[in-house]
């Protein structure tokens, strides 16, 4: 399947446009004009391939020494449904999941030509080989040893430990940026194979289109156009308590209970939704929710306290701890934010966004 065509912009940024740490200040996603571009150069539009806009920037200490900087969004995802059908001999679980990308996204930049490395605006995240961005870079270099590498900088908007796929999406963004920097892209299909080596759900983020995820997460079937159209633009609100749920722990809790869903049932339920995609897909359920809620009682107790006043139907995404609900234009976001703060404390997180593709 061919990746979508998206626009690409080039901006030249001088040393005066860097921040104190030396990292280039760059425009946010889909920005048409920034203070950097106003003071340093004009945008030059061209065309490229890829699931998200890649913004080419040029940074330099002087006008004669320019280094390209590539920028890409790393979108969050929702598991609108998640059926776990059994445990495999390799320790992974078989799943059937309806997954969609969100407008909520991290931002990842690559400055080619510098030593391979990573910096991040979130000091709580590792920036060594434990980070999926550098794991993705290592996997890309294994496939293409002569690839151009560089320094990555990550701006986090997607909370970690939430079941929103932030780390996996960052890894896929790293693969796209390295592929773009190569000048001879391997393409989305090859990148999906590399991404599957990095993490079970990383392959989804290469294209970032609503899909059915199977296997351990690496087998993807893009939804039919009618089903995708029923999802795109739908508003969702996300809530997350101050704690996360480690993915291995969530699957371990389910394995101890042994409450797997028959594969035929999972496929039939999903097929019924695809045939009538106007309905709320979250009613298909998340098989990890029950064991996670049983251990982390603050989740079901908090969600129950939100439901009477908001009228929202809540479902957990992925392995948690984030939960989501579809909302209408008249949704009282401020009221929910206050209720979440009262239930989970000031460290809780609330975000309204939309399904994007």
N, C-alpha and C positions, 0 to 999 in steps of 0.2 A: 504494500500500500504506500502511496506517495505521501510525503509530509505536506502540510499546507504551506502555501507561499505567504510570506509575511514581509513587511518592510524592514529595511535596515538603514540606520543613519550613521554618518561619520561626523565627529566633532573633534576639533583640535583644542586641547586644553594646555595652557602654559603652566610653568611652575607656580605662578601666582595663584592658580586655581586649585592648588593642593591644600589639604588641611595640615594641621601641625604634625601629624604622624607621617606625612609624606604620601598618604593615600589620596588618589584623585577624587575630587568631589564630582559626582556624576548625576545626571538627571534621573528622576524616578521613572518607573515604567510608564510608557505611553506619554510622557511629557513632550510637548511640542517645542518648548523653549525654556531655558533655564538661565540663571544668572551667569553660569559658566559659559554657556553658548552665546549669551548676549555680549559678554566682555571679551571673549576669546576668538570666536569664529562663527561662521554660518553653518547650519546643518546642510548636508548634501545627501539626498535620498537616493537609495539604490534598491535592488531586490535581492532576496536570498531565500533559502528554504529552511523550514524549521517550525516546530510547534509553537514557539513564542518569539516575539521580536528580539533580535539581537542588535544592540546598539554599539557600533564601533566608535571608540573614542581614541584620540591621540593625545598622549601626555609627553611632556619633555621639560628638561631644565633650560632649554634654549630652543630657538626656532629651527635650528638645523638638525636637531637630534630628536626625532619623534619615535615613540614606541606605541604600538596599537594596544588598546584596552578593549576587551569584549565584555559585554554585559548581558545577562539573561535573567529573566524571572524564573523562580523555582516555586511552582504553584503547590498549594496544599490540595489534599484530596479528601473526599468523604466515602466511606464504605456505607452506601445507602442500604445495603443488605450484606450479611456475612453468614454463610452457612458452612460449618465445619463438618466434613463428612467422614473423617477417619484419620488415623495416624499411620504414616508410611514407615517402611523399614529403615529409612535413613534418618528418622527422627522428626522430619517435617510433617505438617498436617496437610491433608487435601482440603481445598476450600472451593466454594462457588460464591463469588461476591460481585455485586453490582457497584461499580466505582465511578465517581465523577470528579473532575477537577474543579477547584474553586478559584475565584479571583484573588483571594488572599494568597500572598506569595512572599517568599524570601527574595533577595536579590544577590546574585553571585557575579563577580567580575573576575576576569583573567587578564593579567598583564603578561603577554608572551615574551619570552626572551630572558626573563629573570629566573633565578633558581626556583625549583619547585617548592612551594610553601603555601601556607594558609594563615590568614588572620581573620578575626571575627569581632563584631561589635558587642557580642555577648561573651563576657569573660567566663561564664560558667561552662562553656562548651570547650572540649578539647580541640586543639589545632595541630595535633600530631597525627601519626598514622592511624589512630583510632577513629578519626573523623571520616565519614563516608565520602567526603569530597576527595580526600587524598587516596582513599581506597579505590575510588573510581579512576583517578588519575593513574594509579599503579596498574589497574586492569587494562586501561587504554594503552599504556606503554607496553604491556605484555603482548597485546595484539599488534601494536605499531611501535616497535622499539625506537625508531628514528623520529618519533613525533616531537613537535615543538611543545615544550612545557612552559611554565611561568608561575607567577604568584597569584593565588586566588584571594579574594576578600569577600567575606560573607556578611550580609546584613540580615539579621533574623527578624522576621515578623510572625512566623509560624512557631508556636510553642512546642518544645520537645517533650516526649513522654505523653503525647496527647492522642495518638492514633490518627493523626492528620498527615503522616508521611513526610514531615518536613525534612528529615535527614535523607531519606530516599530521593526526594525531589531535588535536593541540593546535589546529590551524586549524579543524577541524570543531567542536571544543568551543567555540571563539570564535564561530562562526556560530550555534550553538545558544543560547549565552548572549545574544548580541545579539538573536536572534529572541525569546527569552523576555522580555528587557527591553522589547521594543517594545510589549507588551500586545496585539498583533494579529499573532500568528506567521504567517510565510509558509508554514510547514509543511516536512516532511522532503523532499518531492519537489522543491520549489523550492530548498531549501538544497543538495540534491545537485547541482543544476545550477550553483549558485554555487561550490560546493566544487570541481567539476571545472575551473573556471577558475583556481583557486589551485594545484592540484597534481593529478597524474594519479591518485593513489590516495586523495585527500582525500574523495571522495564516499562511499567505503566506510564511513568513520567516522561519517557523519551518523546512520545507523541502528545500525551496529555489530553486524550479524548475519552469521553465516557465509554466504558467497556465492561464486559463480563470478564472477571479474573478467575482463572482456574489453576489446577495443580497446586503448587505452593505459592502461587501468585505470578509466576512468570509466563503463563499461557494466557494470551489476551484475545478477546473477540470484540471488535469495535461494535457498538450498538447500531442497529438500523437507524437511518436518518430520522424516521418518525419518532422513535424513542428518545434520541438525542435532543430533538427539537422540543420535546415535552419537558426536558430537564433544564435546558439552557435558559439562563435568566431568572430561574426560581430563587427567591430569597430564602436564606437560611440564617439562623442565629446559632452561634456556637457558645458553649459555656464549658469552663474547665476549672476544677478546684486547684488549690495550690500544689497538689501532689500529682505525679504522673504514675502510670502503670507500666512497668517493663513488659515488653512483648513476650519474652520467654515465660515470665510468671503467669501471664494471662492464659497462654496455651497450656501451661503446666496445670493450672487450676482446672481447666476443662478436661484435660487428660485424666486427672484423678477422679473426676466425676464420671467420665466415660459417656457423657451425653452427646453423642454424635448424631447428626441428622442424616437419614438415608439419602444417598446421592440422587436417586430417582425423584424423591420428594423435593429436594432442593432445586433440581432442574425444572420440574413441573411448575413449581411456584414462581420461579423466575420467568419462565416462558409465558405464564399467564399475565404477569405484569407487562412484559414486552408487548403482548397483544393488546393491552389496555393501559398505555403508559401515562394516562392522565391521573391515575390514582397515586396515592402516596407510597413510594416504594419502601419506606422505612417499616411498613407493616410486615414486610418479609422477615424482619427480625435480625438480630445479631447474636449468634450462639455463644459469644464470649461474654455477653452482658451478664447473664445469670451468675456464673462463677465469680466474675469480678465484683459485681454488686454484693455478693454474699460476703466477700472479704472486706471490701471498702464500703462500709455502710453509709458513709457520708454522701456517696453518690446517689443511691436511691432515695435517701431521706431528703437530700437537697432538691432533687428533681420533683419529688412529690410536693414539696412546699412551693415550688414555682407553678405547678400545674393549675391549681384552682384560680389563681388571679390572672394568669397569662392565657389559659386555655390551650397551651402548647402541648403537643404530643412529643415526648423526648425519646431519643434513641442514642445509644453509644456508637461512636465510629471506631472501627478497627479494634485495637486492644485497649482503647481508652487512654487517658481518663476523660477526654473531651466528649461531650454529647451535643446533639444538634436537634433542631426542629425547623420545619418549614414555617415561614411567617408571611403575613400579608403586609401591604403598604401601611396600614394603620397600626402596626404593632408598636406597643409602648416599650421602646428599648430602655429608656431611662428607668422605668419602673422595674424591669427585669434586672438591670444592673444593680439596683439597690437591694433587691431580694437576694441576688446571688452573693452580694457582699455580706449581707446579714447571715446567710446560711453557711458560707465557706470562708468568710474573712476577707481582709483587704488584698490578700495575694491571689484571689480568684480572678479569672479572665473571662471577658464577654466580648464577642465580636460578631457583627452582622456582615454578611458577604453574600455572593451569588454564585450559583453554578455557572461555569464559564465555557464549557465545551463538551 
